[in-house]
Every structure is written in structure tokens, then in C-alpha cells.
Amino acid sequence: MKNEEMIRRISELKKEKNAVVLAHNYARAEVQDIADLVGDSFALSRAAVDLDADMIVFAGVHFMAESAYILSPQKTILLPDADAGCPMADMVTADALREAKKQHPNAAVVCYVNSSAAVKAESDVCCTSANAKEVAAAIKEDEILFVPDKNLGHYISTLTEKKVHLWNGFCPIHQQITEFDVLTAKSMHPNAVFLAHPECRAEVLKHADGIFSTAGIIKYAAASDEKEFIIGTEQEMMHKLRQDSPEKSFYPVSKYAYCANMKMATLPSILNALETETTKITVPEKVRINAKKALDRMLDAVPK
């Protein structure tokens, strides 16, 4: 089936089933183009609650679809490819977190949304890269146990006077972006502004002109008077940036910043999910209830 035929059939099925397609900014360009909403984890979490739909096809990875189900269990949540996981999310387990909580009994557990439902259920509040600062500020405790991303956790520690205990997890895509990559990109594009995602290493962030979530990068670049940007995150971000600001130039900080898991959602897999509904994502109710508390606190910490 040609792309045009798949797109037409996807559109028909969305109408028939009152379904929407949500796509992360790292999804394939052709998937972003047919999505009802493209955004970062925070925007997509809110959309899962607010959209008037009976079915959500999540063009992302497993933890994102889980979060959508946690927040809206009455909706059918489909993940186009059930094997689309997140290496960072796999770096923390509920059992390991329970042991860490014993070691830091006075710390509030702040859990990055890039984590499993079981880990969220053991946490006090979730956060995304877009709202981590606000979430940290809203916590009453003076200590934070941040899981699983040590890089985002370190960045948060520079924004608060609270003591932040870091988990030894990371996003492999952002972790492999090096200071050398940044300096090389800057030498090639000396007039470009460097915008970095807070999942990057500290030595990378120190060179950044702005540190933002993916949505924040897009918003900043669109509003800026600057004409050239080096982008320190997954390379598919170039698609949305160039769509929104075609008169500006965008350069990926590294051609190797590529997330294969985020690319597992394709037009054929989205069509198959809508046709067969065989890739449903659910969460056990006891886990869902506890995880929802952490996600609700995150959403409540940041006004709409």
C-alpha cells in the first residue's frame, strides 16, 4: 500500500473510531505529519486527558502509552509497535527504587516521566523536562531523590537549593552527545545559537545558550530573532523546527543523535494498530491508581 493510501485509510479509521494520533517530537517526520498533535511528553500527557477521543494511538514509546492509560483508563490506548521501549526507563525498577527510598527516607521521590508505571507508582510526583523546575519548587521536602536520569537530575540541582540525590540512569541518545560535538558544531557554525535538552551531560549544557525541553526549543527558536541554531537533542527535531521556521537554519549537534525506538511507529504500524486494535496498552489497576497520583501532582504543579 502506498503512503497516500495508508494516510487516507488512517484518516477514515480515526473518524470511524473517534481516534487521535499523538506523536512525540522524535517520531518519524511522516508520522508527525499525520498526527493530530505533536509535542513533548508534558504536552502529550495533558492531551491524553483533555482530548475528546475514545482511542489514542501513541506514536512514541511504551512509557508514554502507559502514562496515557494511567491518566485516561476509559480510553483505548494503542502503541503502534509493542516493542518500542526506552533504555532509560529500563535503568530503574520498582524494587530498586524501594531500596533507595529506605536509604533516603526524608527525600521526596521525583520521577521523570521516562519511567515505567511501576516506578511511577513508587514515586511522590512525576516531572518532564518542561516542568522539572516548577515541580521541584512545589515539593515541601528539602531533599529529592530523582530517578532515573542523572543528567536531568543534575540540571535540576542547579535550579534549587534542595539536596538532590541522583540515580545512575541516562538517555543513551543524549549521553553520547559530547563536549567535542558541541565545540565542533560551534566552529562550523560560529553565528549559531546552541539550544540543548537537559538530558545532555553537564559539560555539554555549560556551552548552551538555552536549555529547554523539545517544546521549549521549538518555541524559543520560533520567537528568536536569531537565524541559525545548533540543536542538542534527537535529530528528528529538525523536522518540526524547519516546518515552523523555514527561513531559519538548524543544525543537529550530532548526526548520531538518533533514537531507533522512537522510529518504530510507522505509517504501516499505525494503520495496523487502528485496524486490529491488538496493541492495547493497559496497567494493573493498583499500580495505575498509585502512578496516577504522581502524574496528577505533576499536572497540578504547573497551571495550564
N, C-alpha and C positions, 0 to 999 in steps of 0.2 A: 504494500500500500504506500502511495506517495505521501509526502508530508502534507500536501494540501488536502488530501482525502482524510488523513488522520485528524488534522485540525478541524475539519468540518464535522467529523463524527464525534470528536471530543466536545465540540460546541453543542451538538444535538443532545448528547448524553447529559451534559451539565443542565440543560433546560429540563429534560425529562425527569431527572433525579434531584433537582434543586441542589446541585453540587457546585462547589467552587474549588479552584486550584490555587493553593498558596505556594509560592516559590521563594526560597531564600536567595539572597543576592549572589550566592556562589553557584546557583543552579545553572545548567546549560543555557546559553543565550536563547535558543529556540523554545526552551521551556519557559523562561521568563516572559517571552513574547506572547505566550498563550495564557499566562496566569492571570487570575483576577486581582491578585495583589502580590507584589514583590517587595520584600523588606528584610529587616534584620530579625533576630529572634524575639526581641521585645515587641515589635510591631505585629509580628505574626501571632504571638501569644495573645495579644489583645484582640486580634481579628478572629481568632478561634472562638472567643466569647461573643464578640459583638456582631459578627456576620449572621444574617438571617438565611441560614442554609441547613439542609438536612444531612449533607455529606461534604466532607472536606478531603480533598486529595492533597497530601502534603509532599511537595517536591523539595525534599530535604533529606534529613537523616532520622534515624529511629527515635532519638530522644525528643525531637521536635514533634513528631506524630504522637508520641506518648503524652507530651505536655498538652497538646490539643485535646486528647481524650480526657485527661485529668480535669481540664477546665470545662469541657463540654461533653460529658459521657452520653448525653442523649443523641449526639450526632454520630454518624458513621465516619470513622477516621480511616483513610486508606493511605498506605505508604506504597508508592509505585513499585519499589524493589525492597522486599523484606530484609535483604542483606545489607542495606545501606546503614552502616553503623558509624560510630565516632570513636576513633582511637583514644581521644582524651577522656571521653565518658567512661571508657573501659579501664581507666587508670585509678578509679576509686570504686570500691564496693561498699555495700551497706554494712557488712561485717567489719571491714577495716575502719570505716567511719565510726562505728560504735566503740571500737577500741580507742580511737583517737579522742573521742569525747570524754572518755574516762581520764585521759592524760591532761585534758584541758577543761575541767568541769565548770569553770567560770566564763568560758567563751561561748558566744553565740555562733552557731554554725551557719555560715553564709555559703550557699551552694550555687555555683554558676549553673545556668540552665543546661549547659552542655554536660549533662549527667543523667543517669537512669532515674526512673520513677522511684525505685527502691532507695536510692541515695537521697533524693528529694524528700522522701518520707521521713528520713532521719535528720533532716535539717530544720532550722528555725525559719529561714527565709531564703528565697532564691534571688538571683540578680542576673542581669545581662550586662554586656559590655556598655550598653547605652545608659544604664541606670545604676551602675555599681556604686558610684559616689553617693547618690541620694539614698540608696539602701543602707550603706554603711553609716551615714549620718543619722538615719532613723532608728538605729539599734541603740538600746539603752545600755547594754553591757559595754565595758571598757576593753574587752578582748573579743577578737574574731578568729574563728577557725575557718579558713577559706579553702574550699575544695571545688574542683580538682586542679585548677590552672594556677601554677606558681607565678607565671608572668603577670596575669591579670591581678592576682593577689598582691604581688609586689607593687604594681601600679597603684592599687587602692591604698596600700600602706603609705604612699607618698601624699595621699589626699586626706588623711585622717590622723588624729593624734592617738587613736586606739591602737593597741598592740594587735598585730595580725600574724597569726600562725599559718604558715604556708604548707600546702600539700605538694608533694613532688610529682605533679602532673603537668601536662603541657599539650598544646596543639602541635603535632608534628609539622604541619604546614608553616605555621608562624615561627616555630622554634628553629627551623632551618634557614630562616632569613637572618643573615649575619651583618655585623657592622661593616664588613668589607663590601657586601652587596650595596649597602646604603652609600658608602663613600664612592664606590664605582659609579652608581647611578647619578650621584650628585656631580661627579666630574664630567659625566657625559651630558648632563642637563643642568648646567650651573644656575640657570634662572628659574628652575622649577621649585615649587613648594613641596616639601615632603610631608605627607599625611600617613600616619601609622595606626594600625589597630593595636589596642592594649594587650593582645595576646602575644605580641612580639617581645623579644628579650629586652632587658633594661638597657643594654648597651646600644640597641637599635633605637629605642624610644628617646634616648638622650639627644639624638640628632633630629627628632621630629619637630616640625613647625606646628603640628596639630596632632592630637591623639584622640581618636574617635572610634565609635562603632561603625559598622558598614553604613548604616543610615546616616550617621553623623558625617562621615567622609563625603557622601553624596550631597548632603545638604550644604556643607561648607564649600565644596568645590563649585556648586551651582551659584552660591551667593558671592563668592570671592571675585575681586577684580583681577586676580592673577590669571595668567593664561596657560601656564604649564604646571603639571603636578606629577610627582613621583608617588605611587600608591603602594603602601606597605601592608598588603594583605593578599588574599587569594585572587588570582589573576582574572577570574570571571567578572570581578567588579568593574573591569574596563567597559563592559557592555553597557551597563546602566549609566555609568559616568559619561560615556560618549553619546548615548542617546539624549541625556538631559542637557549636556553642554557640548554640542557638536563643534562649536567654534574654538574649543579649548583642546589642549594636548595632554594626554595621560600616558604615563609610562609605568609599567609594573616594576617594582624594585627587584624582583627576581622572576625569571621565566620558569623557575621550578616551583613556584608557589601555586601548586595545583592539587586540589582535593578530589581524588578519584571517587570517594564515597558520595560527595555532593553531585557528581555527574551521573550517578546511577539512575536518577529519574530522567527518563527519555520520553519522547512523544509516544513510542510504542508501549512503554510500560505504563504510562498514564492512561492511555486508551484501554489497555488490558485491565487496569485496576477499576476503571469505570464500568467496563462491560461485565466483568466477572465478580467484582467485589470480594475477591479471595485474599486480598492483602490487608485485611482489617487489623487495626492495632487496638488492643484493649489493655487495661491494667487491673489487677485484682482490687476489689473494692476497698479492702482495708488499707492497702498501700495507696490507692488513689485518694482516699479521704485525707490521709496524713500529708501526702505530697501536695494536695490542693491547698492546704493551709499555708505551706511555704510559698507557693505560687501566688496565692491571694495576697499575702503580705507584701510580696514584691509589687504587685499591681497597685495596691493601696498606697505604697510608699511614694509613688510618682503620679501626680494628678494627670488627668487626660488633657 
